[in-house]
Amino acid sequence: MCSAASLRACLAAAPGAAQVETDFACPQQLAGLATDAAQRLQAIGQGWQRLQQRLGEHEGQLLRAKAVREAAPLLLGSQHLIHAVCASWNNEARYAMAMLQVHALDVGGGRPGASRIQRYRELMRELAPSDAGEDPQAIGDDSGVCDGAFNLAAMLVLLGHFPESLLPQILGANLYLRHCGVLPMFAFIADGQPERERLLDLRRDPSGSAQDLAALAEAAVREYLAQAGPAAQQGMRQGYCWARWQVESANSALLAVLERWLDPREAARDLISRRRPDACQYHEKTRLNKVPMRSLLEEDDSLRFLEHLAASAYVRAGNPQGSPLLTTLVSPRGKMFRIFSRDDLAILERWIAGLPYAEQPQPQPARALWKDDGLLAGLLGEEVEAPILATRLAPRQAYPRLLHVELTPAEQNHARHYVNRWLVKAARGVAKGRCPLPEHWAPGVLREWLQQQHALSNQALEQPQDLPSREEVIADIVALAPLTMIDGAWLAGFAHPSLAASAFGSRLFETLYDELGNGLEAQNHPVIYRQLLRAVHGELPATAAPGYAAAECFADEDFELPVFWLAIGRYPQSYCPEILGLNLAMELSGVGGGYRRTHKALVAYGYPTLFVDLHNAIDNISTGHSAWAAASLDAYLSAFSTRDRDELWARIRTGYVALNPPREDTMLDKFKETMRSLL
């Protein structure tokens, strides 16, 4: 664990930060920063161009295969930097909306498989050797990637966990990444192909729209400074200059690695070094050129090992097809069948084909040119003292704390306990027959059920009902404010890059994106509801302000469901089935009769109707949020076996009831339940 203060100190140590005196609130000076970033990278790019000119077709393919894996951490880190910047505590802020737009474009805007990360996965599959193309988010497990490739990436991921404490630094680092355009390493990988360039250009939408992500990043910087004041300039400068230093260093280091990678011995020695620890457990009797193989492996000298292997009976210099190492030994009947991956075999084939080599190899391996800089090594073991929090908090007290992304361990424990207690109540409601969802799930069942529920809701509207009084309407609007001002909070976790473009999570992210107005103030649901509140009650403090939860117009119970939303939204994987059920219940709750009834009351008393009209349309069961909620459930359950589906469906039904669980039983209720069980 590391602290925001220690991360801030790391960023402040970046060389050149003191030389940047840009006013980040000035559009003209921001444009000058972008020009300077491009010019500095252009100078580094000249070395990449010279490398490109030296390469034949086969060598170009080989180096791009290496580069696409080495560059993966940088791209992944860039996608994990800003996903939590827009949250319940600041969902009305213009800078947060701008950053949400950037993030939405990065993750595909609700289209499954369309995120920049997932498109990069396809690029790895296309360019890299046969064993590549797996989940790029598991690139940390690839021992063939240089340790230095994670210097920038790891810090970007860590920064993403401090979207409040280090917000200026995040905005600054993100601004630089968007200013860069196509980095030299990415230009080399793209090889002039427009589709690849669009994907790898962090300034552009990978899906092809004309949206300029750098312009959005600049808007976020200016809006934040207008709110935070000039004191935030230093943090932005730190983030920008640190990102510039790391990106330039990464491009120079990878270029040096690739230039060395032209020598087939580099890949071969790297393979031996990586496989040596496992191989040391075997080969007690095997000899290479009359030297015990095990002793060679234990020396950790891959070049010496390769010299003996080249001189052994297992290798025919210049003739891979005639070398037993690549034929009889690795055949289905050979002693080393499946010991080498297909990529390993390709590396050994290239090495053997180049034998004998006229020049001596470099003493240090290529991966030593891009090493771990050690900046994070001490931070990750740092002990951070957390303030003590009471075991139990009243919902009104917990609400302002759980609005925030950065919680103490004690606050996280409180959130989990609150969710668990709430779900126990919901499960009790399911057991008492209070869940209208079908008992069992099957493909197509939810669609038919949705239509039935919609019809029932509209039929209820046709029954004559008295119009509520003006006072009742105002009381309901005010009581719902703590809930509605965090619209979509139960889906907050699905903004994470690992979920936002998944088969079942993409629609959930798009729902969240809609609730927050797709990053546009005029469409932002909390902003619209605040306008309604202003019309019926007057001005209230900002949702995260200390005076909001303490306002006398709210009752204690008005915070119970909102706290559940805030708490469960933090754990999209632990409580995924429950969130899916809750989401369906929430999106369906007012469609049809409910919203139309509220619309009539608002019209009768002259209040704005935009909020309920918007939801009645956007939550529709055909193509709206209710339909998406059902589709997400179907996609999620379809990935599991029948046995697992039954268990997950039970949890989904609990989540559905969690929108309105039964109240705590009184002593009389418990007595009656006991008597019924005895009888």
C-alpha positions in Angstrom: 0.0 0.0 0.0 1.2 3.5 -0.7 0.0 7.0 0.2 -1.0 9.9 -2.0 1.8 12.0 -0.4 4.5 9.5 -1.4 3.2 9.3 -5.0 3.1 13.1 -5.1 6.7 13.2 -4.1 7.6 10.7 -6.9 5.9 12.9 -9.5 7.6 16.1 -8.1 11.0 14.5 -8.7 10.6 14.4 -12.5 13.4 16.4 -14.2 12.4 19.5 -16.1 9.3 20.4 -14.0 10.8 23.6 -12.8 11.3 24.8 -16.4 7.6 24.6 -17.3 5.9 27.9 -16.3 2.8 27.3 -18.4 -0.5 28.8 -17.2 -2.7 25.7 -17.5 -5.8 28.0 -17.4 -4.8 29.7 -20.6 -6.0 28.1 -23.9 -3.1 29.6 -25.9 -0.5 28.4 -23.5 -2.0 24.9 -23.5 -1.8 24.9 -27.3 1.9 25.9 -27.0 2.4 22.9 -24.6 0.9 20.6 -27.2 3.3 21.9 -29.9 6.3 21.5 -27.6 5.3 17.9 -26.8 5.1 17.1 -30.5 8.4 18.7 -31.3 10.2 16.8 -28.5 8.8 13.5 -29.6 9.6 14.3 -33.2 13.3 14.4 -32.3 13.0 11.0 -30.6 11.0 9.7 -33.6 13.9 10.3 -36.0 15.8 7.4 -34.4 12.7 5.2 -35.0 12.5 6.3 -38.6 16.2 5.3 -39.1 15.5 1.9 -37.6 12.5 1.5 -39.9 14.6 2.3 -43.0 17.1 -0.4 -42.1 14.5 -3.2 -41.9 13.4 -5.7 -44.4 9.9 -7.1 -44.5 10.7 -10.1 -42.2 12.7 -8.0 -39.8 10.0 -5.4 -39.6 7.4 -8.0 -38.7 9.7 -9.5 -36.1 10.4 -6.1 -34.4 6.8 -5.0 -34.5 5.8 -8.3 -32.8 8.3 -7.5 -30.0 7.2 -3.8 -29.9 3.5 -4.5 -29.6 4.1 -6.5 -26.5 6.6 -4.1 -24.9 4.2 -1.1 -25.6 1.2 -2.9 -24.1 1.8 -1.8 -20.5 1.9 1.9 -21.5 -1.3 1.7 -23.4 -3.0 -0.2 -20.5 -1.8 2.3 -18.0 -3.2 5.2 -20.0 -6.6 3.5 -19.8 -6.6 3.1 -16.1 -5.7 6.7 -15.2 -9.0 8.5 -15.3 -11.8 5.9 -14.9 -12.7 7.1 -11.4 -12.4 10.9 -11.9 -16.1 11.3 -12.4 -17.9 9.9 -9.3 -20.9 10.6 -7.1 -19.1 13.3 -5.1 -18.4 15.5 -8.2 -20.9 14.3 -10.8 -22.2 17.8 -11.5 -18.8 19.3 -12.0 -17.9 20.3 -15.6 -14.4 19.0 -15.4 -15.6 15.6 -14.3 -18.1 15.5 -17.2 -15.3 16.3 -19.6 -13.1 13.5 -18.2 -16.1 11.1 -18.3 -16.4 11.8 -22.1 -12.7 11.0 -22.6 -13.0 7.8 -20.6 -16.2 6.7 -22.4 -14.5 7.1 -25.8 -11.6 5.0 -24.6 -13.8 2.2 -23.4 -16.1 2.1 -26.4 -19.1 4.1 -25.1 -21.1 1.0 -24.2 -20.2 -1.2 -27.2 -19.0 -4.6 -26.2 -15.5 -5.4 -27.3 -14.9 -1.9 -28.6 -12.6 -0.4 -26.0 -9.1 0.7 -26.8 -7.7 -2.2 -24.7 -9.8 -4.8 -26.5 -8.9 -3.4 -29.9 -5.2 -3.6 -28.9 -5.8 -7.2 -28.0 -6.7 -7.8 -31.6 -3.7 -5.9 -32.8 -1.5 -8.1 -30.6 -3.2 -11.2 -32.1 -2.5 -9.8 -35.6 1.2 -8.7 -35.1 2.7 -10.7 -32.3 3.8 -14.3 -32.4 1.3 -17.1 -32.1 1.1 -17.2 -28.3 0.2 -13.5 -28.0 -3.3 -12.0 -28.3 -4.3 -13.0 -24.8 -5.8 -10.5 -22.4 -3.5 -7.4 -22.5 -4.5 -6.7 -18.9 -2.5 -9.8 -18.0 0.6 -8.5 -19.6 2.3 -8.3 -16.2 2.5 -12.1 -16.3 4.6 -12.0 -19.6 8.2 -12.5 -18.4 9.4 -11.6 -21.9 8.4 -8.0 -21.5 11.1 -5.7 -20.1 10.8 -4.6 -16.5 11.1 -1.0 -17.6 8.0 -1.2 -19.6 6.0 -1.0 -16.4 7.7 2.1 -15.0 5.1 4.5 -16.4 2.3 2.0 -16.6 2.3 1.0 -12.9 2.3 4.6 -11.8 -0.6 5.5 -14.0 -2.6 2.6 -12.5 -1.7 3.7 -9.0 -2.6 7.3 -9.7 -6.0 6.1 -10.9 -6.7 5.0 -7.3 -6.3 8.5 -6.0 -8.8 10.5 -8.1 -9.3 13.0 -5.3 -6.0 13.4 -3.5 -4.0 13.5 -6.7 -6.6 15.0 -9.1 -4.5 17.9 -10.4 -1.6 15.4 -11.1 -4.0 13.1 -12.9 -5.4 15.9 -15.0 -1.9 17.0 -15.9 -0.6 13.5 -16.8 -3.7 12.8 -18.9 -3.3 16.1 -20.7 0.2 15.2 -21.8 -0.9 11.7 -23.0 -3.6 13.3 -25.1 -1.3 16.0 -26.4 1.2 13.4 -27.7 -0.8 12.1 -30.6 0.8 8.9 -32.0 3.9 8.1 -29.9 7.0 7.0 -31.9 6.7 3.5 -30.6 3.1 3.4 -31.6 3.9 4.9 -35.0 6.4 2.1 -35.6 3.7 -0.5 -34.7 1.1 1.2 -36.9 3.4 1.0 -39.9 1.4 3.7 -41.7 -2.0 1.9 -41.5 -4.7 4.4 -40.7 -6.8 2.0 -38.5 -3.9 1.2 -36.4 -2.9 4.8 -36.1 -6.4 5.8 -35.0 -6.3 3.1 -32.3 -2.9 4.0 -31.0 -3.4 7.8 -31.1 -4.6 8.7 -27.6 -5.9 12.0 -29.0 -8.5 10.3 -31.2 -11.5 8.2 -30.7 -10.6 4.5 -31.5 -14.2 4.0 -32.8 -13.7 6.7 -35.5 -15.6 9.8 -34.4 -14.1 13.2 -35.0 -14.0 14.0 -31.2 -10.7 15.5 -30.1 -9.8 13.9 -26.8 -7.0 16.5 -26.2 -9.6 19.3 -26.5 -11.7 17.5 -23.8 -8.6 17.1 -21.6 -7.8 20.8 -21.9 -11.4 21.7 -21.1 -11.3 19.5 -18.0 -8.1 21.3 -16.9 -9.5 24.8 -17.4 -12.8 23.9 -15.7 -11.0 22.4 -12.7 -8.7 25.4 -12.3 -11.7 27.7 -12.4 -13.1 25.8 -9.4 -9.9 24.9 -7.5 -7.9 28.1 -8.1 -4.3 28.6 -9.0 -3.0 26.4 -6.2 -3.8 23.4 -8.4 -1.4 24.6 -11.1 1.6 23.0 -9.4 0.0 19.6 -9.2 -0.9 19.7 -12.9 2.6 20.8 -13.8 4.0 17.8 -11.8 1.7 15.4 -13.6 2.4 16.8 -17.0 6.1 16.9 -16.7 6.4 13.5 -15.0 4.3 11.9 -17.8 6.5 13.7 -20.4 9.7 12.5 -18.8 8.4 8.9 -18.6 7.0 8.7 -22.1 10.1 10.1 -23.7 12.3 7.8 -21.6 10.1 4.8 -22.6 10.3 5.6 -26.3 14.1 6.0 -26.2 14.6 2.8 -24.2 12.3 0.6 -26.4 14.1 1.9 -29.5 17.4 0.7 -27.9 16.0 -2.7 -27.1 14.6 -3.2 -30.6 17.9 -2.2 -32.2 19.6 -4.9 -30.2 16.7 -7.4 -30.9 17.8 -7.5 -34.5 20.5 -9.9 -33.3 18.8 -13.4 -33.0 21.0 -14.2 -30.1 19.2 -11.5 -28.0 15.8 -13.3 -28.1 17.5 -16.7 -27.6 19.5 -15.6 -24.5 16.3 -14.0 -23.1 14.4 -17.2 -23.6 17.2 -19.2 -21.8 17.2 -16.7 -18.9 13.5 -17.0 -18.4 13.3 -20.7 -18.7 16.4 -21.5 -16.7 14.9 -21.7 -13.2 12.5 -24.4 -14.3 15.0 -26.2 -16.4 17.5 -26.4 -13.4 15.1 -28.9 -11.8 15.9 -31.4 -14.6 18.7 -32.5 -16.9 20.9 -34.2 -14.3 22.4 -36.5 -16.8 22.2 -34.4 -20.0 25.4 -33.1 -21.4 26.0 -30.3 -23.9 29.3 -30.5 -25.7 30.6 -32.8 -23.0 29.6 -30.4 -20.2 26.8 -31.2 -17.7 23.8 -29.2 -18.8 22.5 -28.7 -15.3 25.8 -27.0 -14.2 25.5 -24.7 -17.2 22.0 -23.7 -16.2 22.9 -23.1 -12.6 25.6 -20.6 -13.7 23.0 -18.1 -15.0 25.1 -17.3 -18.0 22.8 -17.6 -21.0 25.5 -16.8 -23.6 27.8 -19.6 -22.4 24.8 -21.9 -22.4 24.0 -21.0 -26.0 27.7 -21.5 -27.0 27.6 -25.1 -25.7 24.1 -25.7 -27.1 25.3 -24.5 -30.6 28.3 -26.9 -30.4 26.2 -29.9 -29.2 24.6 -32.7 -31.2 21.2 -31.1 -30.8 21.9 -28.2 -33.2 23.0 -28.1 -36.8 24.4 -24.6 -37.5 22.4 -22.8 -40.1 20.0 -25.7 -40.5 17.0 -25.5 -38.1 15.1 -28.2 -40.0 18.0 -30.6 -39.5 18.5 -29.8 -35.8 17.2 -32.5 -33.4 16.4 -29.7 -30.9 13.6 -28.6 -33.2 12.6 -31.9 -34.7 12.8 -35.2 -32.8 13.2 -33.8 -29.3 10.0 -31.7 -29.5 7.9 -34.1 -31.6 4.9 -35.8 -29.9 7.2 -38.8 -29.0 10.1 -36.6 -28.0 11.4 -36.0 -24.5 10.8 -32.3 -24.8 7.3 -32.3 -26.3 5.4 -29.1 -25.3 8.4 -27.9 -23.3 8.7 -25.0 -25.7 5.8 -22.8 -26.8 5.4 -22.0 -30.5 7.0 -18.6 -29.8 9.9 -20.3 -28.2 10.4 -22.6 -31.1 10.3 -19.6 -33.5 13.0 -17.9 -31.4 15.3 -21.0 -31.5 14.7 -21.5 -35.2 15.9 -17.9 -36.0 18.9 -18.3 -33.7 20.0 -21.6 -35.3 19.4 -20.2 -38.8 21.9 -17.4 -38.0 24.7 -19.7 -36.8 27.6 -19.3 -36.8 27.8 -15.6 -35.9 30.8 -13.5 -37.0 30.7 -10.9 -34.2 30.7 -11.3 -30.5 27.4 -10.6 -28.7 26.9 -7.6 -26.4 27.8 -8.6 -22.8 24.6 -7.2 -21.3 21.2 -8.4 -22.5 18.8 -6.1 -24.4 16.3 -6.1 -21.5 19.0 -4.5 -19.3 18.6 -1.3 -21.5 15.1 -0.9 -20.0 15.1 -1.7 -16.4 12.8 -1.1 -13.4 13.6 2.4 -12.2 12.8 1.4 -8.6 10.7 4.4 -7.9 7.7 2.3 -6.7 9.6 -0.4 -4.9 9.7 1.4 -1.6 6.2 2.9 -1.9 4.3 -0.4 -2.2 5.6 -1.6 1.1 4.8 1.6 2.9 2.6 1.4 5.9 -0.2 4.0 5.8 -2.0 4.8 9.0 -5.8 5.0 8.6 -8.1 7.0 10.8 -10.3 5.0 13.1 -14.0 4.8 12.1 -16.8 3.6 14.3 -18.0 0.1 13.5 -21.5 1.3 12.8 -22.5 4.6 11.3 -26.0 5.9 10.8 -26.8 6.2 7.1 -26.9 10.0 7.3 -23.4 10.0 8.7 -22.1 7.4 6.2 -23.6 9.1 3.1 -21.1 12.0 2.8 -18.1 9.6 3.4 -19.2 7.0 0.9 -19.8 9.6 -1.8 -16.0 9.6 -2.2 -13.8 7.2 -4.1 -10.9 7.1 -1.6 -12.0 5.4 1.6 -10.1 4.2 4.6 -10.0 0.4 5.2 -12.5 0.9 8.1 -14.8 2.8 5.8 -14.6 0.0 3.2 -15.4 -2.5 5.9 -18.4 -0.5 6.9 -19.6 -0.4 3.3 -19.3 -4.2 2.9 -21.1 -4.8 6.2 -23.9 -2.4 5.2 -24.3 -4.2 1.9 -24.4 -7.6 3.5 -27.0 -6.6 6.1 -29.1 -5.0 3.4 -29.0 -8.1 1.2 -30.0 -10.3 4.2 -33.2 -8.2 4.4 -33.7 -8.5 0.7 -33.2 -12.3 0.8 -35.9 -12.4 3.5 -38.2 -10.6 1.2 -37.6 -13.1 -1.6 -38.3 -16.0 0.8 -41.6 -14.3 1.6 -42.6 -14.2 -2.0 -42.0 -10.5 -2.6 -39.9 -10.9 -5.8 -42.0 -10.6 -9.0 -39.1 -12.0 -11.2 -39.7 -15.5 -12.6 -38.6 -18.4 -10.3 -36.2 -19.7 -13.0 -34.3 -18.0 -15.7 -34.1 -19.2 -19.4 -33.2 -17.4 -22.6 -36.1 -15.1 -23.7 -38.0 -15.3 -20.4 -37.0 -11.8 -19.2 -38.2 -10.2 -22.4 -41.7 -11.6 -22.0 -41.7 -10.8 -18.3 -40.7 -7.2 -19.0 -43.6 -6.7 -21.4 -46.0 -8.1 -18.8 -44.7 -5.7 -16.1 -44.9 -2.8 -18.4 -48.5 -3.6 -19.2 -49.4 -3.9 -15.5 -47.8 -0.6 -14.7 -49.8 1.2 -17.4 -53.0 -0.6 -16.4 -52.6 0.8 -12.8 -52.4 4.3 -14.3 -55.9 3.8 -15.8 -57.4 3.3 -12.4 -58.8 6.6 -10.9 -56.5 8.1 -8.3 -56.6 11.3 -6.4 -53.9 13.8 -7.3 -51.4 14.2 -4.4 -51.3 17.6 -2.7 -48.7 20.1 -3.5 -47.1 19.5 -0.1 -47.0 15.7 -0.7 -45.3 16.3 -4.1 -42.7 18.6 -2.6 -42.0 16.2 0.2 -41.5 13.3 -2.2 -39.1 15.3 -4.4 -37.0 16.5 -1.5 -37.0 13.0 0.2 -35.6 11.5 -3.0 -32.9 14.0 -3.5 -30.1 12.1 -1.6 -30.9 9.1 -3.9 -31.4 10.9 -7.2 -28.4 13.2 -6.9 -26.2 10.0 -7.1 -28.1 8.6 -10.0 -26.3 5.5 -11.4 -24.2 5.1 -8.2 -25.0 1.3 -8.1 -23.2 1.0 -11.4 -20.1 3.1 -10.6 -17.8 0.1 -10.6 -18.6 -0.7 -14.2 -16.7 2.3 -15.4 -13.5 0.2 -14.7 -11.8 -0.6 -18.0 -11.9 -4.3 -17.3 -15.7 -4.3 -17.2 -16.9 -1.3 -19.2 -16.7 -3.0 -22.6 -17.3 -6.6 -21.5 -20.2 -8.6 -23.0 -22.5 -8.0 -20.0 -20.9 -4.9 -18.5 -20.9 -2.7 -21.6 -24.7 -1.9 -21.3 -24.3 -1.2 -17.6 -21.5 1.3 -18.3 -23.6 2.9 -21.1 -26.5 3.2 -18.6 -24.2 4.9 -16.1 -23.0 7.2 -18.9 -26.5 8.1 -19.7 -27.4 8.8 -16.1 -24.5 11.3 -16.0 -25.7 13.0 -19.2 -23.1 11.5 -21.5 -20.7 14.1 -20.1 -23.0 17.0 -21.1 -24.3 19.3 -18.4 -27.7 19.8 -20.1 -28.3 16.1 -20.0 -26.8 15.3 -16.6 -29.5 13.7 -14.5 -28.2 15.1 -11.1 -28.0 18.6 -12.7 -31.6 18.3 -14.0 -32.9 17.0 -10.7 -31.2 19.9 -8.9 -33.2 22.3 -11.2 -36.4 20.5 -10.0 -35.3 20.8 -6.4 -34.6 24.5 -6.9 -38.1 25.0 -8.2 -39.9 23.2 -5.4 -37.7 23.8 -2.4 -34.9 26.2 -3.1 -31.1 25.9 -3.3 -29.3 23.1 -1.5 -25.6 22.7 -1.0 -23.5 20.6 -3.3 -24.1 16.9 -2.7 -20.6 16.3 -1.2 -20.7 19.5 0.9 -20.9 18.9 4.7 -24.2 20.8 4.9 -26.0 18.7 2.4 -26.5 15.5 4.4 -27.1 17.6 7.5 -30.0 19.6 5.9 -33.1 19.7 8.0 -35.3 19.0 5.0 -34.1 15.4 4.9 -35.2 12.6 7.2 -32.7 10.0 8.5 -34.4 7.3 6.4 -33.9 9.3 3.2 -30.2 8.1 3.3 -30.8 4.4 3.8 -31.1 3.3 0.2 -28.6 5.9 -1.1 -25.9 4.5 1.2 -26.7 1.0 -0.1 -26.3 2.2 -3.7 -23.0 3.9 -2.8 -21.7 0.9 -1.0 -22.6 -1.9 -3.4 -21.4 0.2 -6.4 -17.9 -0.1 -5.1 -17.9 -3.9 -5.6 -19.0 -4.8 -9.1 -17.4 -8.2 -9.1 -18.1 -9.4 -5.5 -21.8 -8.4 -5.9 -22.2 -8.6 -9.6 -25.4 -10.8 -9.6 -27.1 -8.6 -7.0 -26.2 -5.4 -8.9 -27.7 -6.9 -12.1 -30.9 -7.6 -10.3 -30.9 -4.2 -8.6 -30.3 -2.5 -11.9 -33.3 -4.2 -13.5 -35.5 -3.2 -10.6 -34.3 0.4 -10.7 -34.6 0.9 -14.4 -38.1 -0.7 -14.5 -39.4 1.0 -11.3 -41.0 4.0 -12.9 -41.4 3.2 -16.6 -45.0 3.6 -17.8 -47.5 4.3 -15.0 -45.1 5.6 -12.3 -43.4 8.3 -14.4 -46.6 9.3 -16.1 -48.4 9.7 -12.8 -45.6 11.9 -11.5 -45.7 13.9 -14.7 -49.4 14.7 -14.1 -48.7 15.9 -10.6 -45.8 18.1 -11.6 -47.8 19.7 -14.5 -50.7 20.3 -12.1 -48.5 22.4 -9.8 -46.4 24.1 -12.5 -43.1 22.3 -11.8 -40.6 21.2 -14.4 -41.2 17.7 -15.8 -37.9 17.2 -17.7 -36.5 14.7 -15.2 -39.5 12.3 -15.2 -40.1 12.7 -19.0 -36.5 11.9 -19.7 -36.6 8.8 -17.5 -39.8 7.5 -18.9 -38.2 7.7 -22.4 -34.7 6.5 -21.6 -35.8 3.6 -19.4 -38.2 2.1 -21.9 -38.4 -1.7 -22.3 -37.8 -1.8 -26.0 -34.5 -0.1 -26.6 -33.9 1.8 -23.3 -32.3 1.1 -20.0 -34.9 -1.6 -18.9 -34.2 -3.5 -22.1 -30.4 -3.1 -21.6 -30.8 -4.3 -18.0 -32.5 -7.5 -19.2 -29.9 -8.0 -22.0 -27.0 -7.6 -19.5 -28.6 -10.3 -17.3 -29.0 -12.6 -20.3 -25.4 -12.1 -21.4 -24.1 -12.6 -17.9 -26.0 -15.8 -17.2 -25.3 -17.3 -20.6 -21.7 -17.7 -19.8 -22.4 -20.1 -16.9 -23.5 -23.7 -16.6 -27.1 -24.6 -15.7 -26.1 -25.4 -12.1 -24.3 -22.1 -11.6 -27.1 -20.2 -13.3 -29.6 -21.3 -10.7 -27.4 -20.1 -7.9 -26.7 -16.8 -9.6 -30.3 -16.3 -10.5 -31.2 -16.6 -6.8 -28.7 -13.8 -6.1 -30.1 -11.7 -8.9 -33.6 -12.0 -7.4 -32.2 -10.9 -4.1 -30.7 -7.9 -5.8 -34.0 -7.1 -7.4 -35.8 -7.0 -4.1 -32.9 -5.0 -2.6 -34.4 -1.9 -4.2 -37.2 -2.0 -1.7 -36.5 -4.7 0.9 -38.9 -5.4 3.8 -38.4 -3.3 6.9 -36.8 -4.9 10.0 -39.2 -7.3 11.7 -40.7 -6.1 15.0 -40.7 -8.5 18.0 -44.3 -9.2 17.2 -43.5 -10.2 13.6 -40.7 -12.5 14.9 -43.1 -14.1 17.4 -45.7 -14.7 14.7 -43.1 -16.2 12.4 -41.9 -18.5 15.2 -45.4 -19.7 15.9 -46.1 -20.4 12.3 -43.0 -22.5 12.0 -44.0 -24.5 15.2 -47.5 -25.1 13.9 
